[in-house]
Amino acid sequence: FQKCTILTKKSRKTGIPKQKGMSATEHSCLLSNSQIEECDESGNSNQEMSENRSQKVSKYSSRTLIAIGIFTLGLLVAASFGKDHSSRALKSSDSKKKTSNHRKGKKNNDSCGDQLEFCEDKHYSRNTLKTAYDMPFSALFQDARGQKKFEASDVIVVDGSVYAVCDSSWAISKFSSSLKPFSAENVQIGNPAREEEDSGYEAILHDDGVFYVVRESVWHDHKRGRNVGTYRAVIEELIISKDDYEVRNKCSSEFEFDGDSKGFEGAISIRDTEGDLVILALCEGNFCKEHTNDDVGNGRIVAMKKDVQGDGTCTWKTIRQIAIPESASFRDYSSITLNEDGRVAVSSQENSAVWFGKLKGRLSDGLWSLNEVAFDDDGHKVYHFPKDSSCNTVYCNVEGIHWLDGNVSIKG
């Protein structure tokens, strides 16, 4: 947890007030070098915080976006943005993965000085998400089923339940909306060790009773023994029951990748004018390529439609690529979510930020004109995930976001 887990737009109760004449830098240095008991915005103790976490979810959920990220352990549950809105995020706790601060050209360091430049910007509070609370991902389960790491990679909400996937596990995690720790309602569905290799699950979406999970980038060997093949995503169709799931189908993408480290990192679905399912898959790398982190602002969505051949084999055929606006000036792209009003959010791990905008192309009947699907950059907004009291990046592996309330309105 942060020194103060509950953060509001106005202040963070730390027990050490800022003295008259003290700069924000001096105050932050004082906080970072002091032993401060965890507290919430009402000054409650650690124990009181634990008892009140489930109530706090309901407080925020009517006006929140759910965002998830991945580390080995961790769950950031709610963060408010703008004046009246909030967001919820899952994160991991892999301390080995540290990214740069959001200031261009500046790296994280341990000194308490110029690294606070970003946090001392007069618009910092207005442009930063506020943590309501967070907890370890592993603390949600009574039975971890032998797993020691949870590299959570995406999240959705279906019929009031929260579903998450981990790229390290073949199980689907299901949580009650209260997100109580160690609750019997929080379960893992399916065998976590279904296959010897890691699942590579990086996205989960739901349509018409079927869950679609996306394996990021998988080697397809076309000529066995000659090492001739391509890297493509694999999309599994799951029918989830109470304790297990059935893999109804597996189809590879027509779209190819450079390797196995930069494939599809998120996905949403729409229906075209023919009523057919279309998956909009988010590429992790700029230009959908590897080693393009420095080519910021060149994110891409790949629109795909399933094609079934006469022999029963299937492929997710590429329809077109859709450019993410340059205002999402990110080094990578980790998740995407779309609500009923066409509001869209795209997150970044390396920038520890999220871009909010609008997706165009939705018709009055709720279907989408594929030729007109595009991002509307007007009125976009970029928010950063919270930093610690020394202005270091905290949520450096946010890998999934999802709207909690389809009627949420995001305003700058």
Helices and strands as residue ranges (DSSP letters): H 24-32, H 46-61, E 64-68, E 75-81, E 85-88, G 114-117, E 130-135, G 137-140, E 152-158, E 161-166, E 172-175, E 187-189, E 201-207, E 210-223, E 228-240, E 245-257, E 264-271, E 277-283, G 286-288, E 300-308, E 314-323, E 335-338, E 343-348, E 353-360, G 370-372, E 374-384, E 400-403
